[in-house]
Amino acid sequence: MHAAECVRGLPEVFAPGPASVTQPDGADTERLAEVVRRGPSGTLRYERVDGGADAPVGGEQR
């Protein structure tokens, strides 16, 4: 299931289509994490390694 929340939130990072190309350097870390957290399925996940704020994995915190 693809809700396209990521594509609508950061089209410069998430390109739709069969290849599903992702360019994480296309946005700042906080914005990227925000959009990933909004995903309804929890399919996208991230892990902060830069000492930033706590990072829920998947859709644990919405």
BAFI-3210 file (N, C-alpha, C; in Angstrom, 3 decimals, decimal comma, padded with zeros to 6 digits):
// residues 62
n [1|2|3|4|5|6|7|8|9|10|11|12|13|14|15|16|17|18|19|20|21|22|23|24|25|26|27|28|29|30|31|32|33|34|35|36|37|38|39|40|41|42|43|44|45|46|47|48|49|50|51|52|53|54|55|56|57|58|59|60|61|62]
n.u [000,854|000,581|000,609|001,548|002,327|004,925|005,924|004,290|004,974|007,788|008,802|011,250|012,898|011,688|010,954|008,286|007,212|008,200|010,890|011,266|013,056|015,158|016,384|017,945|019,588|018,334|016,867|016,656|017,599|015,674|013,260|013,040|012,793|010,348|008,503|008,780|007,790|005,103|004,095|001,562|001,739|004,083|006,168|008,443|011,462|013,781|016,974|018,494|021,758|023,175|023,026|020,693|017,264|015,200|014,401|011,710|011,057|009,775|006,242|005,795|005,319|002,987]
n.v [-001,180|002,141|005,284|007,661|009,747|010,489|011,318|013,519|015,112|015,530|015,914|016,366|014,542|011,978|010,113|009,194|006,103|003,080|002,569|003,879|005,920|007,364|010,293|011,186|013,334|015,519|017,080|018,707|017,122|017,178|017,804|015,656|013,495|014,200|013,890|011,146|010,080|010,692|008,817|006,469|003,670|002,844|001,812|003,184|003,962|005,369|006,126|008,130|009,276|011,401|012,614|013,998|014,836|012,420|009,552|008,103|004,871|003,783|004,047|004,745|007,033|009,458]
n.w [000,000|-000,855|000,235|-000,629|000,965|001,575|-000,908|-001,482|000,688|000,536|-002,328|-003,504|-002,403|-002,386|-005,105|-007,140|-008,698|-010,501|-009,865|-007,487|-006,442|-004,008|-002,561|-000,009|000,744|-000,204|001,527|004,772|007,880|010,006|008,690|006,913|008,732|009,913|007,787|007,262|009,659|009,403|007,668|007,062|007,100|008,317|006,947|006,026|007,656|010,035|011,476|013,772|013,892|014,532|016,956|017,288|018,211|019,966|018,046|016,826|015,518|012,436|012,426|015,084|016,653|016,258]
ca.u [000,000|001,387|-000,246|002,228|002,560|006,317|006,085|003,647|005,678|009,143|009,013|012,660|013,587|011,027|010,441|007,360|007,472|008,636|012,236|011,161|014,350|015,174|017,552|017,813|020,313|017,513|016,160|017,364|017,307|014,421|012,136|012,973|012,246|008,934|007,725|008,802|006,881|003,710|003,682|000,562|002,007|005,290|007,122|009,687|012,050|015,057|017,708|019,353|023,090|023,835|022,772|019,462|016,172|014,806|013,892|010,866|011,274|008,508|005,160|005,519|004,829|002,345]
ca.v [000,000|003,345|006,438|008,795|010,822|010,920|012,034|014,832|015,884|015,877|015,401|016,481|013,389|010,736|010,131|008,083|005,280|001,709|002,528|004,471|006,522|008,208|011,167|011,763|014,593|016,571|017,835|018,667|015,944|017,332|017,740|014,283|012,682|014,564|013,272|009,694|009,785|010,843|007,669|005,694|002,233|002,563|001,145|003,942|004,078|006,069|006,080|009,302|008,989|012,701|013,183|014,774|014,459|011,016|009,176|006,902|004,079|003,458|004,956|004,603|008,270|010,262]
ca.w [000,000|-001,000|000,487|-001,274|001,937|001,449|-002,182|-001,326|001,706|000,087|-003,685|-003,861|-001,815|-002,767|-006,472|-007,360|-009,871|-010,248|-009,284|-006,151|-006,136|-002,819|-002,448|001,334|000,883|-000,779|002,562|006,050|008,690|010,760|007,746|006,429|009,821|010,072|006,710|007,473|010,784|008,958|006,857|007,782|007,169|009,080|006,067|006,030|008,989|010,072|012,734|013,909|014,404|014,665|018,277|017,252|019,103|019,906|016,743|016,792|014,314|011,808|012,752|016,523|017,254|015,197]
c.u [000,897|000,471|000,313|002,434|003,973|006,528|005,466|004,426|007,049|009,396|010,469|013,489|013,016|010,419|009,510|007,777|008,021|010,012|012,250|012,503|014,219|016,485|017,522|018,573|019,529|016,760|016,960|016,826|015,965|013,211|011,952|012,356|010,755|008,071|007,684|007,837|005,422|003,208|002,730|000,905|003,206|006,359|008,468|010,165|013,349|015,693|018,637|020,681|023,871|023,599|021,531|018,437|015,846|014,124|013,026|011,110|009,920|007,456|004,819|004,964|004,245|001,654]
c.v [001,240|004,549|007,708|009,975|011,370|011,742|013,421|015,717|016,360|015,325|015,488|015,323|012,075|010,861|008,939|007,276|003,927|001,621|003,054|005,026|007,447|008,979|011,852|013,064|015,780|017,407|017,780|017,524|016,037|017,190|016,319|013,372|012,947|013,861|011,756|009,312|009,866|009,651|006,764|004,219|001,885|001,867|001,856|004,103|004,856|005,885|007,276|008,880|010,277|013,362|014,042|014,238|012,975|010,718|007,934|006,170|003,681|004,479|004,953|005,865|009,125|011,442]
c.w [000,000|-000,846|-000,142|-000,335|001,801|000,184|-002,092|-000,357|001,271|-001,314|-004,135|-003,308|-002,348|-004,161|-006,670|-008,593|-009,492|-009,590|-007,853|-005,677|-004,935|-002,780|-001,088|001,543|000,326|000,235|003,863|006,905|009,400|009,850|007,233|007,489|010,013|009,033|006,873|008,595|010,373|008,159|007,614|007,948|008,049|008,251|006,058|007,464|008,898|011,437|012,762|014,511|014,644|016,016|018,328|018,232|018,937|018,574|016,840|015,483|013,758|012,172|014,224|017,165|016,153|015,801]
res [m|h|a|a|e|c|v|r|g|l|p|e|v|f|a|p|g|p|a|s|v|t|q|p|d|g|a|d|t|e|r|l|a|e|v|v|r|r|g|p|s|g|t|l|r|y|e|r|v|d|g|g|a|d|a|p|v|g|g|e|q|r]
***
